[in-house]
Amino acid sequence: MPFTERTRDPRAYRHWPGHVEADYLYTSGVAADHFFRELRDHGRLLGARCTKCGRQWVPPKLFCEECFVEVHDWVDLPREGRVAATCVVRVDPHGTPLGTPEVWGFIRFQGFEGGFVHRLLISPTRARAGLTVRAVLKPDGARSGAITDIEGFAPAGP
Amino acid sequence: MRKVAVVGAGMTLFRRRLQETGKELSFEAARMALDQARMEIGDVDAVIHGTAPDAFDGVHMKGEYLLDGSGGRRKPYMRVFTGGGTGVFSAIAGYWHVASGLADVALVVNEEKMSSCQPHPQSVFAYIWDPILDRPLRPNLVWIFAMEMNRYMTVHGIPYEDIARVAVKNKRNAVGHPCAQLPDANITLEDVMNSEMMAWPVRRLDISPPSDGAAAVVLASEDVVRKRRLKDQAAWIKGVGWCIDSTMWTDRDLVFPEYVNRAAKMAYAQAKIDRPRKQIDFAEPYDPFDYKELHHLEGLGLAEKGKAGLMTREGITERDGALPVCPSGGLLGVGNPIAATLGIKIGELYWQLTGQAGKRQIPHEVHTGVTQAWGDLMQYGCVVVMGT
């Protein structure tokens, strides 16, 4: 992690270690609240459809980014999506090698704007764009209504 | 430079908005402003977003996070931030876009969701201080304001009652505001004076409440106003000014807000105002604390130094007085979701000048108003003069 240091040892100077403490409560908002409840209670993945332009957004949002009008129509996502891009992560943010590489993908759904960036439940050698995948959800009762209710995306079919 | 008008404004309810995201609040206000301007997002050439510290919403780089809710997607977009000053400064940034000719229509959207920060947004203010000189002493913003207020009172011999009257006036004025958080038709001077002592001489009711909300305005060029027949709902920006003082609060004049005065002179020069008290009909100065309204009236040249409290006592700054001040109800009455105070400041000037202020409408005719916000590390002032 080179800064191409001029100095590195703080003991040469008067110095104070710093710490920023901040706690938050985040809510998912009007549109995503419905999305997460349906995911938790019924294992459904929903998008939102703009009645003005017909664009469908996933994850759903309260407004259409294109028309800038309120959106309140819900539509089911197709069971299968397609991997648009992948990467295989081999070191963590601190530069430490990962024992098992992580496979990540950007998954899109036909007819929908947006998509998910999520884990691909496959070996690194199989990671490629164009792969057809299906969401793997945590079992009924184990879902809390969060993005982590989706364990990842696995190849569809045999 | 081209002439620029405000042709629409929107504002959400100011409350703890636990349910909605900042994006959703931004959308609500932006959509209202567009509807009033009879425009769609496709008519907007540029979007300016104003929002205060990322530490409130708890999303780093929140200008980028909020841009879809603000209509900024695939447009020239920028986020501006001058702390509390953002409430007026974002409109100045919008003004540059249209006055310069780079945009014909600019949408300005300000958002703040302070309640995300737990247990209280005040906690993250701990990190605005110099990490070596101030932070080890664990200062609190209220202490600093208390010292500034005390210095102002001491030098001019201002009685506390004259300051507390500002809180009474503004909380009463807020009664007619549909977005207001702390309107109180029956509040008395005694209520303010007897409210909890926070850091002497500052009592609880001297301070505006934290809040969540959003506000937006649509700015348009003269051509757009003419072509879209928006003249009857247009209020014109006549002058803009801004100025910042030293980083260190110990290096500033605590008695007179020099930064506001310089910003005002810049705006007045553009607006051709040389006798502000005679040429300005009403004012919306920044009032996060009651003494700051007085401080700012003096910085704006609307009161002689040390005399703004007397003007308040004499009723001159009441809504039906000779110089109505904060007819909106101000931050003290409507609430203080930092950047979203755009709706109380620029928004109120717009609604008053176009006769759309409803129950808050100043009973006599007004043609010129001035608004001002204060922010950054308590040393920043920005001023906008608007007229019919």
Interface residues (C-beta under 8 A of the other chain):
Chain A: W16 G18 V20 E21 A22 D23 Y24 L25 Y26 T27 S28 G29 V30 A31 A32 D33 K61 L62 F63 E65 E66 C67 F68 V69 E70
Chain B: L18 Q19 E20 T21 K23 E24 F27 A30 R31 L34 E40 I41 A55 G58 D68 G69 G71 R73 S115 S116 C117 Q118 P119 S123 V124 Y127 P131 I132 P136
